[in-house]
Amino acid sequence: MTSFASIPHARAAARADTDRPAEAAQHAIEALAARGISAHIEEDNHNSWLAVGRGADTDPHALLCLYRGNDDHTAVLRVPDPDRDDWYAATVVNGVELQLMIRPAAQLGDCVEAIAAWLADTRPDPRNLLN
């Protein structure tokens, strides 16, 4: 797993302009790290998300990203828009993605808690966490 401290481009962006709002990845990685959870950025075809736990190349893992309801594009490498963006948290088990929850951009903590619960030893079935 890669921690925020080892993501050079994210740290450089965070330091580049102190007046510039932080990207979603920085917010999420810091919130996950506060719970002892590491994450790293994955990118494909202009989409970006965080792979959480064991990582996207292994199974099972969780993912976390921002999306806008009217757009199929996911992102963590941009500043969240609190009026238009939602956090999407999901698990991937046996190659099947199951939604944990969707929350407004200001409610990142709910998604972090759902991922933390899933990563705990009990690993609840994601379908039981849907609200």
HELIX and SHEET records of a PDB file:
HELIX    1   1 PHE A    4  SER A    6  5                                   3    
HELIX    2   2 PRO A    8  ALA A   16  1                                   9    
HELIX    3   3 ALA A   24  ALA A   34  1                                  11    
HELIX    4   4 ALA A  105  GLN A  107  5                                   3    
HELIX    5   5 LEU A  108  LEU A  119  1                                  12    
HELIX    6   6 PRO A  126  ASN A  128  5                                   3    
SHEET    1   A 4 ALA A  39  ASP A  44  0                                        
SHEET    2   A 4 ASN A  47  VAL A  52 -1                                        
SHEET    3   A 4 HIS A  61  ARG A  68 -1                                        
SHEET    4   A 4 THR A  74  ALA A  75 -1                                        
SHEET    1   B 5 ALA A  39  ASP A  44  0                                        
SHEET    2   B 5 ASN A  47  VAL A  52 -1                                        
SHEET    3   B 5 HIS A  61  ARG A  68 -1                                        
SHEET    4   B 5 ASP A  85  VAL A  93 -1                                        
SHEET    5   B 5 VAL A  96  PRO A 104 -1                                        
END                                                                             
